């Protein structure tokens, strides 16, 4: 029997972690992502890096009604044909490979996809785009990651294109966001367009594929903002996808 809630796959990272007397490599996601999915009526399914998914992403994709590409560590520059910058750190190629395969297959099937921060960058890389590896070199400031490890005082405005998916889901064309990143989209991937720009410096902060039902990347963190409508908007689309799939 199918579960009643739409199933939202969310890709998780690998990191060293400590709990109790243990200190080991672990699969991690901030709880805020899972809480946001659950609060909006979705069933969260964490997807760890898995080599088999690189070759056969349908093993997971067939279980899902939507896919979230979460934030996390820097993407390995080898994924977009670049040498690493000295500030590019903590890359996990196994995570990148799996998420790229899942993203490409999800887009082929028109499964709803939301990329958050690193996830927006991953969406771009999956479609052949490139990244700026350290923003202060480009924009001359660190306003996009004011307090490393915290969203305190991280807010800034993003201008969204009228009528775009980003504006429709956010519910406004000037959107206050919580930001925490030091990399960004450079060359756009195939089929993507920029539909949001930082009011600080015109940095691209939202990208989308207009020919897909819901394929959106945002450079900010809606899971850290209880007033954000983005994850709820994704889950509404996931319900529609699910209804069409089971009808």
C-alpha positions as CSV (number, residue, x, y, z in Angstrom):
1,X,0.0,0.0,0.0
2,X,1.3,3.5,-0.9
3,X,1.9,5.8,2.0
4,X,-0.4,8.8,2.1
5,X,2.3,11.5,2.3
6,X,4.4,12.4,-0.8
7,X,7.8,10.9,-0.4
8,X,10.6,13.5,-0.6
9,X,14.1,12.2,-1.2
10,X,16.8,14.4,0.3
11,X,20.5,13.7,-0.4
12,X,22.7,13.5,2.7
13,X,26.3,14.2,3.2
14,X,29.2,12.3,4.6
15,X,31.1,13.8,7.6
16,X,32.9,12.9,10.8
17,X,30.6,13.1,13.7
18,X,30.6,12.5,17.5
19,X,27.7,11.2,19.6
20,X,27.9,9.5,23.0
21,X,31.3,7.8,23.2
22,X,31.5,7.5,19.4
23,X,33.4,9.5,16.9
24,X,33.0,8.1,13.4
25,X,32.2,8.9,9.8
26,X,28.4,9.4,9.5
27,X,25.7,10.3,7.1
28,X,24.4,13.7,8.1
29,X,21.7,16.2,7.4
30,X,20.7,19.2,9.6
31,X,17.4,18.4,11.3
32,X,15.9,21.6,9.9
33,X,15.6,20.0,6.5
34,X,13.7,17.0,7.8
35,X,11.5,19.1,10.0
36,X,10.6,21.5,7.1
37,X,9.6,18.5,4.9
38,X,7.5,16.9,7.7
39,X,5.9,20.2,8.7
40,X,4.8,20.7,5.1
41,X,3.2,17.2,4.9
42,X,6.0,15.3,3.3
43,X,7.7,12.0,4.2
44,X,11.4,12.5,4.3
45,X,13.7,9.8,2.9
46,X,17.4,10.4,3.4
47,X,19.6,9.2,0.5
48,X,23.2,8.5,1.4
49,X,26.0,8.3,-1.2
50,X,25.6,4.9,-2.9
51,X,27.9,3.8,-5.8
52,X,25.1,1.7,-7.3
53,X,22.9,4.8,-7.7
54,X,25.5,6.3,-10.1
55,X,24.8,3.5,-12.5
56,X,21.1,2.9,-11.7
57,X,19.5,5.9,-10.0
58,X,16.0,4.5,-10.7
59,X,16.5,2.3,-7.7
60,X,15.7,5.4,-5.6
61,X,14.0,7.7,-8.1
62,X,11.1,5.2,-8.5
63,X,10.3,5.6,-4.8
64,X,10.1,9.4,-4.9
65,X,7.6,12.1,-5.5
66,X,10.2,14.9,-5.4
67,X,14.0,15.3,-4.8
68,X,15.8,17.8,-2.6
69,X,19.5,18.5,-3.1
70,X,20.6,19.8,0.3
71,X,23.4,22.1,1.3
72,X,26.8,20.9,2.5
73,X,30.4,20.7,1.5
74,X,32.0,22.0,-1.6
75,X,31.5,20.1,-4.9
76,X,34.7,18.5,-6.3
77,X,35.9,20.9,-9.1
78,X,36.8,17.8,-11.1
79,X,33.0,17.4,-11.6
80,X,33.0,20.5,-13.8
81,X,36.5,20.3,-15.2
82,X,38.3,22.7,-13.0
83,X,41.4,22.6,-10.7
84,X,40.6,23.2,-7.0
85,X,40.9,26.6,-5.5
86,X,42.9,26.9,-2.2
87,X,39.6,27.7,-0.4
88,X,37.7,24.7,-1.9
89,X,37.6,22.2,0.9
90,X,36.0,19.0,2.3
91,X,34.9,17.7,-1.1
92,X,33.2,14.2,-1.2
93,X,33.3,13.0,-4.8
94,X,31.2,9.9,-4.0
95,X,28.4,12.3,-2.9
96,X,28.8,14.4,-6.0
97,X,28.7,11.5,-8.4
98,X,25.5,10.0,-6.9
99,X,23.7,13.3,-6.7
100,X,24.6,14.2,-10.3
101,X,23.2,10.9,-11.5
102,X,20.0,11.3,-9.4
103,X,19.5,14.9,-10.6
104,X,19.9,14.0,-14.3
105,X,17.5,11.1,-14.0
106,X,14.9,13.1,-12.0
107,X,14.9,15.8,-14.7
108,X,14.5,13.3,-17.4
109,X,11.4,12.0,-15.7
110,X,10.2,15.5,-14.8
111,X,10.3,14.6,-11.1
112,X,10.1,17.9,-9.0
113,X,13.6,19.0,-7.9
114,X,14.6,21.7,-5.5
115,X,18.3,22.5,-5.0
116,X,19.3,24.4,-1.8
117,X,22.6,26.3,-1.6
118,X,25.1,23.5,-2.5
119,X,22.1,21.8,-4.2
120,X,21.6,24.8,-6.5
121,X,25.3,24.5,-7.5
122,X,24.9,20.7,-7.9
123,X,21.9,21.3,-10.2
124,X,24.0,23.6,-12.3
125,X,26.9,21.2,-12.5
126,X,24.7,18.2,-13.3
127,X,23.6,20.1,-16.5
128,X,27.1,21.0,-17.6
129,X,27.6,24.3,-15.7
130,X,30.5,25.6,-13.7
131,X,31.1,27.3,-10.4
132,X,32.9,30.3,-8.9
133,X,35.0,28.5,-6.2
134,X,35.5,31.4,-3.8
135,X,33.2,34.4,-3.9
136,X,35.4,37.0,-2.1
137,X,37.8,36.8,-5.0
138,X,35.0,37.8,-7.4
139,X,32.8,40.2,-5.4
140,X,35.3,41.5,-3.0
141,X,33.4,40.8,0.2
142,X,32.2,38.0,2.5
143,X,28.5,39.1,2.9
144,X,27.2,35.8,1.6
145,X,28.7,34.0,4.6
146,X,28.9,36.6,7.3
147,X,29.0,34.2,10.3
148,X,30.4,30.8,9.4
149,X,28.4,28.1,11.0
150,X,25.5,30.3,11.8
151,X,22.5,31.9,10.1
152,X,22.5,34.7,12.7
153,X,22.5,38.0,10.8
154,X,22.6,36.2,7.5
155,X,19.6,37.9,5.8
156,X,19.7,39.7,2.5
157,X,17.2,40.5,-0.3
158,X,17.0,38.6,-3.5
159,X,15.2,40.0,-6.6
160,X,13.1,37.4,-8.4
161,X,11.9,37.6,-12.0
162,X,8.2,38.3,-12.2
163,X,6.2,35.2,-13.2
164,X,9.2,32.8,-12.6
165,X,8.8,29.6,-10.6
166,X,11.0,31.2,-7.9
167,X,8.8,34.2,-7.5
168,X,5.6,32.1,-7.6
169,X,6.8,29.7,-4.9
170,X,8.3,32.5,-2.7
171,X,5.1,34.5,-3.0
172,X,6.9,37.7,-3.8
173,X,9.4,39.3,-6.2
174,X,11.7,40.8,-3.5
175,X,12.5,38.0,-1.1
176,X,14.4,38.1,2.2
177,X,16.7,35.1,2.4
178,X,19.1,33.4,4.8
179,X,22.5,33.0,3.2
180,X,25.6,30.9,4.0
181,X,27.8,30.1,1.0
182,X,31.2,31.0,-0.4
183,X,30.7,29.5,-3.9
184,X,28.2,30.3,-6.7
185,X,27.1,29.6,-10.2
186,X,29.4,30.8,-12.9
187,X,28.6,29.4,-16.4
188,X,25.0,28.2,-16.6
189,X,24.1,24.6,-17.3
190,X,22.1,23.6,-20.3
191,X,18.4,24.6,-20.2
192,X,18.8,26.7,-17.0
193,X,18.1,30.4,-16.6
194,X,18.8,32.8,-13.8
195,X,15.6,34.1,-12.2
196,X,17.0,35.6,-8.9
197,X,19.8,38.0,-8.1
198,X,21.3,39.1,-4.8
199,X,20.4,42.8,-4.0
200,X,23.9,43.1,-2.6
201,X,25.9,42.5,-5.8
202,X,23.7,40.9,-8.5
203,X,25.0,37.4,-7.8
204,X,22.8,34.7,-9.3
205,X,20.7,33.3,-6.5
206,X,17.9,31.4,-8.2
207,X,18.1,29.2,-11.3
208,X,15.4,27.1,-13.0
209,X,14.6,25.0,-15.9
210,X,11.4,26.5,-17.5
211,X,10.7,23.3,-19.5
212,X,10.3,21.2,-16.4
213,X,7.3,21.1,-14.1
214,X,9.4,22.1,-11.0
215,X,13.2,22.3,-11.3
216,X,14.5,25.1,-9.1
217,X,17.8,26.0,-7.4
218,X,18.1,28.6,-4.7
219,X,21.3,29.8,-3.2
220,X,19.7,30.5,0.2
221,X,18.4,28.3,2.9
222,X,14.6,28.0,3.1
223,X,14.8,25.2,5.7
224,X,16.3,27.7,8.1
225,X,13.4,30.2,7.7
226,X,10.1,29.2,9.2
227,X,8.3,31.8,7.2
228,X,9.6,30.4,3.8
229,X,7.1,28.9,1.4
230,X,9.6,27.1,-0.8
231,X,9.6,23.6,0.7
232,X,5.9,23.7,1.1
233,X,5.6,24.7,-2.6
234,X,7.8,21.7,-3.6
235,X,5.7,19.3,-1.6
236,X,2.5,20.7,-3.2
237,X,4.1,19.8,-6.6
238,X,5.1,16.4,-5.2
239,X,1.5,15.7,-4.3
240,X,0.4,16.5,-7.9
241,X,3.2,14.3,-9.3
242,X,2.1,11.5,-7.0
243,X,-1.5,11.8,-7.9
244,X,-0.7,11.6,-11.6
245,X,1.6,8.7,-11.0
246,X,-0.9,6.5,-9.1
247,X,-4.0,7.5,-11.2
